[in-house]
Every structure is written in C-alpha cells, then in structure tokens.
Amino acid sequence: TLLKIAPNGMAEFQEKMRQQLESSMHKELERLLSTGNGEEAKKDFDGFKKLFHRFLQVKGPSVDWAKINRPPEDSIQPYEKIRVKGQSDGVSVGVALSKLVVVKLNGGLGTSMGCKGPKSLISVRNENTFLDLTVQQIEHLNKTYNANVPLVLMNSFNTDEDTQKILQKYTHHRVKIHTFNQSRYPRINKESLLPVATNLGLTGENAESWYPPGHGDIYASFYNSGLLDQLIAEGKEYIFVSNIDNLGATVDLHILSHLMSQPSDKRCEFVMEVTDKTRADVKGGTLIQYEGKLRLLEIAQVPKAHVDEFKSVTKFKIFNTNNLWISLPAIKRLQEKNSMDMEIIVNPKTLDGGLNVIQLETAVGAAIKSFDNALGINVPRSRFLPVKTTSDLLLVMSNLYSLEAGSLTMSEKREFPTTPHVKLGSSFTKVQDFLRRFESIPDMLELDHLTVSGDVTFGKQVAVKGTVIIIANHGDRIDIPAGAMLENKIVSGNLRILDH
C-alpha cells in the first residue's frame, strides 16, 4: 500500500513546492515594483507571472515524439501554386494592400556583430541600414499602387530609444511608422528561480537583470499597446511579420491576394512561409502535424535522443523562415480569450559575473496551432536572406545582389540561383574589422565556397571563383593583392604586400 500511496504523496509534495515557488516569485515581483515607477512594469509582470506559472506546470519535453507526423500534403502549399492562383483571383492589389500592415521585429542589438545599439541601424548596402531598406520597400509599394501600408516596429527596451531618434529622418517619406515595445521580463536565478534584479533600474548592477522575452511576446504586447485595436478600426486585416534582418522578407503580393480571396468563413488566419532545408539550416524550426493541428517544432523542444533525426534533411524537409501573415481580428480574439498557446523556451545564460540564470521565452510561430485554417507556403529560398554574421554581410554587399527600391535580388549575371557558402574566421566577426580587411568587396558572381581564416586582407577589385580557401596560420598574414583573381585555389602560409 505504501507504494500505491507514494506517487500521490509525491504529486502533492510537488504541487506544494510549485505553490511556494510561485508565492515567493509574486512577493519578489511586488518588492521590485515598490522600488521605482512600477506602472509600466506592472503590465509586464502580469504577463511574466502567467509565463512563470506555465513554466512550473511543464514536466519534461513538450512533445511526445511518437505522436509527430509529417504535415498533410495540402497543409503546405507550393509557392508556385499560390502565385498562379493569386493572378486569377481578381482581388485588386490596391484593395488588398489597404488591409495590410507590415510589422518588423526590431528588438535585437548588433552585439553579435560587434556593434553598439539596434541591429537594424547597421549599414548593409550603399550606406543603407536594415531600417532604411525596409522604409524604401514600403514607400515604393505605397507610391506604385497609391496605397497606405503602415510600418510597425516592435522594439525592445534595448532598442527603443535609439530607434525613436532615427525615425525622425523618415518624416517626409510616404510611410506611416508606428512603434510599440516588447515586454521587459526579469531574468531568474537558475537555482532559486527568483529574479536577480535588486530594483527596477536598467543600469549598473541591474543592467543584465532584464530581457525581452522572445518574439512570441508580439501578441500580448501588440494587444496591450492599443495599436492592434487602432489598426483594426482603420480597416486593417492582416499583418506581415518578419525579422528586420531578413532582407528577403518583402511584401509578396501573390500571398497577400491569396489571403484576401478566401471566403470569409474559411479565412486563413495564419500563413507561415517555409523553405527547403539545406545543410546550413538543420537547426531551423519545422512544421509538423501533432494531435490534428499544424505545429511548429523547434530544436529546443526535441528530446535529446531525437536531435539527429530532427536535423535530418530527409525526414524534415522544410524550415520556418519566420515570415508570417497573421489575421488581426484573430489575434484580438485569441488574446481576449486568453487562448494563445505557445510552448515555453527555457534559455540558459551566464551573466558577466558568472551567475547562471534562465530566461523564459516564446516564439511567434509557435502560436500557429491556435489559429484557424493555418497554412504553410513553401517559398523560394530568396525570401530568406538573413544577415546574422559578417559572412552574410559580405554576400549582401557583393555584386551577387542588385538593389532596387530597397529590395535585394540575385544578379541575373549569376548562372546558379544558389547562394555561395561563405565562412569568415574570427578576425572578421566585428563589422569594423570586417570593413578594414576589404579595400573593396570582391567579385563573387562565380563563387561556390569561400573560407577565410586568420589575419587576411583583400586589396581592391579581387575576384573569387569556384572554391577558394585562404588560411593564414597563427603569426602569419596574407594580403590578397589588388586585382587578384582566385579560382579554385587554396592559399596558405605568409604573403605580405608592403608599400615602399
């Protein structure tokens, strides 16, 4: 009998522990609120309490691997089919655009590329920043179709102030720009599960105590800001959401007209643009069928024993680009019913002082299972052109792409539509170091693969073709001379070119 009772007793004990942890968290949050102007923080803390409550309830991996199925054929449509259908649907472009809002996720900093401030303010092409290109794209759309598509930026407490300053330069552009802020949540100590912050301040010892909780926070923050209701009142029906550093995420009129042509009772409330996986994308989230619903599966949710299977290009052929088309009235409905269901991502971090913390996050695409008639569209790879590293930056700055009205397109002079594989070593990580090492960006039209490691610099008008590997060993330096043409070459050793 003891054995029969024990599991119940264990469950009771665990429940008591959960209640104690939750009670301690609530007390600590109240104490933090009392240390400063708590009005803004109170809204954020209400959201955090819900997330923390769910975090304490979750046991083990959030998916049962045996229940995972490939999505049904019709749940992921090929882009070509949507494109052809869109041309015959008869919805005028002007009408469709009048219902659209473009939302860019603008919460990230440029730290991974060695830059201070918002990532969106890094120059990527001809002195244009990510934000400049976004504004140019939408302005071009508005002028071409006499439309009024607004741009909404979801900022974080890390990026808001710098972004607001720069927005003044767009006042005479034909784009109405709105902003709202992501929540600010407290990082929690991995052991005690209590906030590490001592007060509500963002500076000094508290600088590392807060975080923006992932882009899944868009739904609650958008709703709480009042902007969602304002846009619905203006007759807007869909948002097109993407990361601001994805230069391929332009407004696609075929997908938009497909959405607008659905009968009102069968309206597709959520479209996720997916694209075929390559070896470089094995960690990207994928779409699965789970308990009768389309669902996003992220690598963080996969049980350890199945990670290799998840990364396999044969079983999971596509991944999420994070270009999403979402119904505004549906977001409002789900927020008001409190039925937006997103898995919690537990992100472990180590602070500068060595303290281990966790931050609880959610992903915007994970809500797909809460929406009606959700659909995946398998889009061309060109709609996924993220700039996460200086290796990506080299590609988009090169003659592989031409720039027109804020949009980058692969040059017609390139024979293969695939993007070359570029790996620049740690000497190139920071943007300023990267720029210093190239006197001009090499001609890369015929490049397949470029690896550069060590202390390497490039002179003016260098061309790289085929597979080029340049390795300067520790203590050596290689200067690629101006005008050099490297085709299928491995360059190693020491090559110094000095002015005399």
Helices and strands as residue ranges (DSSP letters): H 2-33, H 38-57, G 65-67, G 73-75, E 76-78, H 79-88, H 93-97, E 100-106, G 111-113, G 119-121, E 123-125, E 128-129, H 130-144, E 151-155, H 160-167, G 168-170, E 177-181, E 185-186, E 188-189, G 204-206, E 210-211, G 215-217, H 218-225, H 227-233, E 238-243, H 253-260, G 264-266, E 270-276, G 279-281, E 286-290, E 293-297, G 299-301, G 304-306, H 307-311, E 318-327, H 328-337, E 345-350, E 356-361, G 364-370, E 375-378, G 381-383, H 390-397, E 401-404, E 407-410, E 421-424, G 426-428, H 431-437, E 447-453, E 456-458, E 463-471, E 478-480, E 485-492
